[in-house]
Amino acid sequence: MFKKVVDTSEGYGVLIVRLALGVVMFAHGAQKVLGWFGGYGFSGTYEAFTGQMGIPAPLTLLAFAAEFLGGLGLIVGLLGRVAAFGILSVMTVAATMHLQHGFFIDWNGTQGGQGFEFHILAAAMAIAVMIKGSGSLSVDRALTRA
């Protein structure tokens, strides 16, 4: 079973998708967990998710892990399919929470919130990694060669 999860072939296309998604999701996770890049950090974000948004604590922690640890996993290509699945799950939920604000980002501050176009891109990238694996220059690739 483990072999099927890490199995991947050489592929620079999926490497680019994996790295881009990994870097972006790690940055989002670092905002939530560490307070980097203008984020509120763990306690502030945790309170917003559980208190203001009503997301159950276990799901909040899973979302933090999916973005932060999943982002790191994608960057190095370790358990890329698992990391991508976690990110796909987070993006699916996040998109549904943004549906009422419309498709596009709120450039003019008139929508009352952000759109869901980013979530579609991230979800599509995650699906590509889930299908193809981590690709070239990944820990998964090194494990499949062994």
C-alpha positions in Angstrom: 0.0 0.0 0.0 2.8 2.4 0.9 4.5 1.8 -2.4 1.3 2.8 -4.3 1.1 6.1 -2.3 4.7 7.1 -3.1 4.9 5.7 -6.6 5.7 8.4 -9.1 7.5 8.7 -12.4 9.9 11.3 -13.7 8.1 14.4 -14.7 9.1 18.0 -14.6 5.6 19.3 -15.2 4.2 17.9 -12.0 7.4 19.0 -10.2 6.6 22.6 -11.1 2.9 22.2 -10.0 4.0 20.5 -6.8 6.5 23.2 -5.9 4.2 26.1 -6.7 1.4 24.6 -4.7 3.7 23.6 -1.8 5.3 27.1 -1.5 1.9 28.9 -1.6 0.2 26.5 0.8 3.2 26.5 3.2 3.0 30.3 3.3 -0.7 30.1 4.1 0.0 27.5 6.8 2.8 29.6 8.2 0.4 32.6 8.5 -1.9 30.4 10.6 0.6 28.4 12.6 3.5 30.8 13.1 2.1 34.3 12.4 4.5 34.8 9.5 3.6 36.9 6.4 1.2 39.1 8.3 -0.8 36.2 9.8 -2.5 36.0 13.2 -0.5 33.0 14.4 -1.8 29.9 16.0 -4.0 31.2 18.8 -5.5 34.1 16.8 -6.3 32.0 13.8 -7.5 29.1 15.9 -9.9 31.4 17.8 -11.2 32.8 14.5 -11.8 29.4 13.0 -13.4 27.8 16.1 -15.1 30.8 17.6 -16.1 33.2 14.8 -16.4 30.7 11.9 -17.7 27.8 14.0 -15.3 25.2 12.6 -14.8 22.3 15.0 -11.4 22.2 16.7 -10.3 18.9 15.3 -11.1 20.1 11.7 -9.3 23.4 12.4 -6.2 21.5 13.5 -6.4 19.3 10.4 -6.6 22.3 8.2 -3.6 23.9 9.8 -1.6 20.6 9.4 -2.8 20.2 5.7 -1.6 23.7 4.8 1.6 23.9 6.9 2.9 20.3 6.9 1.3 19.5 3.5 3.0 22.5 2.0 6.4 21.3 3.4 5.6 17.8 2.2 4.9 19.1 -1.3 8.1 21.2 -1.4 10.3 18.2 -0.7 8.0 15.7 -2.5 7.4 13.5 0.6 4.0 11.7 0.6 2.9 14.2 -2.2 -0.4 12.4 -2.8 -1.3 12.5 0.9 -0.3 16.2 1.2 -2.3 17.0 -2.0 -5.4 15.3 -0.7 -5.2 17.3 2.6 -4.9 20.5 0.6 -7.7 19.5 -1.8 -9.9 18.9 1.3 -9.1 22.3 2.7 -9.7 24.1 -0.6 -13.0 22.4 -1.1 -14.3 23.5 2.3 -12.8 27.0 1.8 -14.4 27.4 -1.6 -17.8 26.6 -0.2 -17.3 29.2 2.5 -16.6 31.8 -0.2 -19.4 31.0 -2.7 -21.6 33.8 -1.5 -18.9 36.4 -2.4 -18.7 35.5 -6.1 -16.0 34.1 -8.2 -13.4 36.8 -8.3 -11.1 38.3 -5.6 -12.6 41.4 -4.0 -10.4 44.0 -5.7 -12.7 47.0 -4.8 -13.8 45.9 -1.3 -17.5 45.8 -2.4 -18.3 42.0 -2.2 -18.0 41.6 1.6 -15.4 38.9 1.1 -13.1 37.2 -1.3 -14.1 35.0 -4.2 -13.3 31.3 -4.7 -11.1 31.4 -7.9 -7.9 30.7 -5.9 -9.5 27.7 -4.4 -10.3 26.2 -7.8 -6.7 26.7 -8.9 -5.2 25.1 -5.8 -7.7 22.2 -5.9 -6.8 21.5 -9.6 -3.1 21.6 -8.8 -3.7 19.2 -5.8 -5.6 16.8 -8.1 -2.8 16.8 -10.6 -0.3 15.8 -7.8 -2.7 13.1 -6.6 -3.0 11.6 -10.1 0.7 11.9 -11.1 2.5 11.7 -7.8 5.4 13.9 -6.7 7.4 13.7 -9.9 11.0 14.5 -10.4 13.4 15.7 -7.6 11.2 14.3 -4.9 11.7 12.1 -1.8 8.8 9.9 -3.2 10.8 9.4 -6.4 13.9 8.4 -4.5 11.8 5.9 -2.5 10.4 4.3 -5.6 13.8 3.8 -7.1 15.1 2.0 -3.9 
